[in-house]
Amino acid sequence: MDPREKRLFILISEGGLVLLAVFIVVAWYLIAPRLGEFHPDLPGFIGLLAAVAFGVVALGLGLVAVSAVTGQRVLFSQRITATVVRILFPLVLMAATILGIDKDRVKRSFIAVNNALVGAGRDTIRPGKLLLLLPHCLQATSCSHKITGGLIENCHGCGACVIASLLGLARDNGLALVVATGGTLARRVIGEVDPSAIIAVACEADLTSGIRDSYPLPVYGVLNERPHGPCRDTTVDLDSVREALHFFAEGRTAEARTAAAH
Ligand code: SF4
């Protein structure tokens, strides 16, 4: 994924923040006279509360942007990142719609920002198993073997689709691998495996919702490729998955070095 992809989400977030500020000011202006009927200090108090809430989101965006761009963890909590991103994401999509920017482009940028944030916080990831979570559309439509849920061992490794290579990668690197048919199964699998982090392969829409649903669990997103259109005989660049593996391996090496030094 092109590192420059991160810029779009951050830029639109800033635009979304301006929209939010305008909305707050207009809403306050409209309701202030009514609030004043209850108590003369109420408009000022509500205005102060709104300003503080806006300031917190603006500061959060600033810290997310610095963290994503520099790769350094400036946010002390993944939960803060999660909250900021949860607030910003709908605003960003709204701003993108107004500006006529392709939503998939915005989602790719969000995934790039997310991956950078996961990278910045990878030394805080608790030890444990990595889960490689795959979409069912990677399996060849001609394949009759049921491999979803906990049935990946049913893959005969024929090589007609990328599942065989991914299974090899997972075995070589000690990863749990699950093919999920949708969000409900994915959530159940995450609950059962209890991974320390996830490498998820999917399209823009599923990765975006999966990453947001899983917060604060770190999810590194890898986009699938759709040579036959969406949801059918898709594939994934194996080097991108290896890159994700190295990415977590580096974090664990750094963690081990830190532990050894103490
Ligand atoms: S590699 Fe596995 S999942 Fe893919 S077509 Fe062959 S048997 Fe089916």
Residues whose N, C-alpha, C, O or C-beta is under 5 A from the ligand:
A	BS01	SF4	Q139 A140 C143 C155 H156 G157 C158 G159 A160 C161 I163 A164
